Amino acid sequence: MADDIEARIIEIVARQAVLEPADISPEQSLEELGIDSLGLVEAIFAIEEAFDISVPFNANDPSDSAFDISSVGSIVAAVKALIAEQKG
């Protein structure tokens, strides 16, 4: 299931970046992928919907959030942690 989570997040990010999922790597930042702040918010909403979670995210100041958006891989790790927390 963990690989499924990563694949689904990469798919969401790829949609926002207008790229193919195969063109996305976990090391890339959203900025490198050309995703702006609006795209970031849309991606967060899509992730929340896809995984039925609530992301603790401050769109006005992403650095003030417990949800790490520094790279695709960090988003995957944060989503996995939120899912594990919910199953708690």
Phi and psi restraints in degrees (value plus and minus 20) as a CYANA .aco file:
   2 ALA   PHI     -80.3   -40.3
   2 ALA   PSI     -61.3   -21.3
   3 ASP   PHI     -87.0   -47.0
   3 ASP   PSI     -52.3   -12.3
   4 ASP   PHI     -84.4   -44.4
   4 ASP   PSI     -59.8   -19.8
   5 ILE   PHI     -81.5   -41.5
   5 ILE   PSI     -69.1   -29.1
   6 GLU   PHI     -80.8   -40.8
   6 GLU   PSI     -63.9   -23.9
   7 ALA   PHI     -82.6   -42.6
   7 ALA   PSI     -61.5   -21.5
   8 ARG   PHI     -87.4   -47.4
   8 ARG   PSI     -59.5   -19.5
   9 ILE   PHI     -86.7   -46.7
   9 ILE   PSI     -63.2   -23.2
  10 ILE   PHI     -81.1   -41.1
  10 ILE   PSI     -58.4   -18.4
  11 GLU   PHI     -82.0   -42.0
  11 GLU   PSI     -63.8   -23.8
  12 ILE   PHI     -84.2   -44.2
  12 ILE   PSI     -66.2   -26.2
  13 VAL   PHI     -83.6   -43.6
  13 VAL   PSI     -61.9   -21.9
  14 ALA   PHI     -81.7   -41.7
  14 ALA   PSI     -59.8   -19.8
  15 ARG   PHI     -81.7   -41.7
  15 ARG   PSI     -63.5   -23.5
  16 GLN   PHI     -87.1   -47.1
  16 GLN   PSI     -55.6   -15.6
  17 ALA   PHI    -106.1   -66.1
  17 ALA   PSI     -24.9    15.1
  18 VAL   PHI      34.3    74.3
  18 VAL   PSI      31.6    71.6
  19 LEU   PHI    -150.3  -110.3
  19 LEU   PSI     149.3   189.3
  20 GLU   PHI    -103.1   -63.1
  20 GLU   PSI     123.5   163.5
  21 PRO   PHI     -72.8   -32.8
  21 PRO   PSI     -53.7   -13.7
  22 ALA   PHI     -85.5   -45.5
  22 ALA   PSI     -38.8     1.2
  23 ASP   PHI    -107.2   -67.2
  23 ASP   PSI     -20.0    20.0
  24 ILE   PHI    -124.8   -84.8
  24 ILE   PSI     112.2   152.2
  25 SER   PHI    -141.1  -101.1
  25 SER   PSI     131.9   171.9
  26 PRO   PHI     -80.0   -40.0
  26 PRO   PSI     -43.3    -3.3
  27 GLU   PHI     -98.6   -58.6
  27 GLU   PSI     -37.7     2.3
  28 GLN   PHI     -94.3   -54.3
  28 GLN   PSI     123.6   163.6
  29 SER   PHI    -107.4   -67.4
  29 SER   PSI     141.6   181.6
  30 LEU   PHI     -85.3   -45.3
  30 LEU   PSI     -54.0   -14.0
  31 GLU   PHI     -81.7   -41.7
  31 GLU   PSI     -63.3   -23.3
  32 GLU   PHI     -81.0   -41.0
  32 GLU   PSI     -49.8    -9.8
  33 LEU   PHI    -105.6   -65.6
  33 LEU   PSI     -22.0    18.0
  34 GLY   PHI      62.8   102.8
  34 GLY   PSI      -0.3    39.7
  35 ILE   PHI    -110.8   -70.8
  35 ILE   PSI     100.7   140.7
  36 ASP   PHI    -108.3   -68.3
  36 ASP   PSI    -195.2  -155.2
  37 SER   PHI     -83.1   -43.1
  37 SER   PSI     -57.0   -17.0
  38 LEU   PHI     -86.4   -46.4
  38 LEU   PSI     -63.4   -23.4
  39 GLY   PHI     -82.1   -42.1
  39 GLY   PSI     -56.4   -16.4
  40 LEU   PHI     -82.6   -42.6
  40 LEU   PSI     -67.3   -27.3
  41 VAL   PHI     -82.2   -42.2
  41 VAL   PSI     -62.8   -22.8
  42 GLU   PHI     -82.6   -42.6
  42 GLU   PSI     -59.8   -19.8
  43 ALA   PHI     -84.4   -44.4
  43 ALA   PSI     -61.8   -21.8
  44 ILE   PHI     -81.4   -41.4
  44 ILE   PSI     -65.5   -25.5
  45 PHE   PHI     -79.9   -39.9
  45 PHE   PSI     -62.4   -22.4
  46 ALA   PHI     -85.2   -45.2
  46 ALA   PSI     -58.3   -18.3
  47 ILE   PHI     -85.9   -45.9
  47 ILE   PSI     -63.3   -23.3
  48 GLU   PHI     -79.3   -39.3
  48 GLU   PSI     -64.4   -24.4
  49 GLU   PHI     -86.6   -46.6
  49 GLU   PSI     -63.7   -23.7
  50 ALA   PHI     -84.4   -44.4
  50 ALA   PSI     -55.8   -15.8
  51 PHE   PHI    -131.1   -91.1
  51 PHE   PSI     -16.2    23.8
  52 ASP   PHI      32.1    72.1
  52 ASP   PSI      31.4    71.4
  53 ILE   PHI    -147.7  -107.7
  53 ILE   PSI     146.6   186.6
  54 SER   PHI    -135.7   -95.7
  54 SER   PSI      94.5   134.5
  55 VAL   PHI    -104.3   -64.3
  55 VAL   PSI     102.9   142.9
  56 PRO   PHI     -97.2   -57.2
  56 PRO   PSI      69.2   109.2
  57 PHE   PHI    -152.7  -112.7
  57 PHE   PSI     114.4   154.4
  58 ASN   PHI    -127.6   -87.6
  58 ASN   PSI      80.2   120.2
  59 ALA   PHI     -82.9   -42.9
  59 ALA   PSI     -46.8    -6.8
  60 ASN   PHI     -93.4   -53.4
  60 ASN   PSI     -47.6    -7.6
  61 ASP   PHI    -168.8  -128.8
  61 ASP   PSI      62.0   102.0
  62 PRO   PHI     -75.1   -35.1
  62 PRO   PSI     -47.7    -7.7
  63 SER   PHI     -91.6   -51.6
  63 SER   PSI     -33.6     6.4
  64 ASP   PHI    -117.1   -77.1
  64 ASP   PSI       4.1    44.1
  65 SER   PHI    -137.7   -97.7
  65 SER   PSI     129.0   169.0
  66 ALA   PHI     -98.5   -58.5
  66 ALA   PSI     -29.8    10.2
  67 PHE   PHI    -113.4   -73.4
  67 PHE   PSI      90.7   130.7
  68 ASP   PHI     -97.6   -57.6
  68 ASP   PSI      97.8   137.8
  69 ILE   PHI    -133.3   -93.3
  69 ILE   PSI       2.6    42.6
  70 SER   PHI     -89.6   -49.6
  70 SER   PSI     -42.9    -2.9
  71 SER   PHI    -176.6  -136.6
  71 SER   PSI     148.0   188.0
  72 VAL   PHI     -80.5   -40.5
  72 VAL   PSI     -62.6   -22.6
  73 GLY   PHI     -83.0   -43.0
  73 GLY   PSI     -57.5   -17.5
  74 SER   PHI     -89.6   -49.6
  74 SER   PSI     -53.9   -13.9
  75 ILE   PHI     -85.2   -45.2
  75 ILE   PSI     -63.2   -23.2
  76 VAL   PHI     -79.2   -39.2
  76 VAL   PSI     -66.8   -26.8
  77 ALA   PHI     -82.4   -42.4
  77 ALA   PSI     -61.1   -21.1
  78 ALA   PHI     -86.4   -46.4
  78 ALA   PSI     -60.4   -20.4
  79 VAL   PHI     -86.0   -46.0
  79 VAL   PSI     -62.7   -22.7
  80 LYS   PHI     -79.5   -39.5
  80 LYS   PSI     -60.4   -20.4
  81 ALA   PHI     -85.7   -45.7
  81 ALA   PSI     -61.9   -21.9
  82 LEU   PHI     -84.6   -44.6
  82 LEU   PSI     -59.9   -19.9
  83 ILE   PHI     -84.6   -44.6
  83 ILE   PSI     -64.4   -24.4
  84 ALA   PHI     -82.5   -42.5
  84 ALA   PSI     -59.6   -19.6
  85 GLU   PHI     -81.7   -41.7
  85 GLU   PSI     -62.6   -22.6
  86 GLN   PHI     -87.0   -47.0
  86 GLN   PSI     -55.0   -15.0
  87 LYS   PHI     -95.2   -55.2
  87 LYS   PSI     -41.2    -1.2
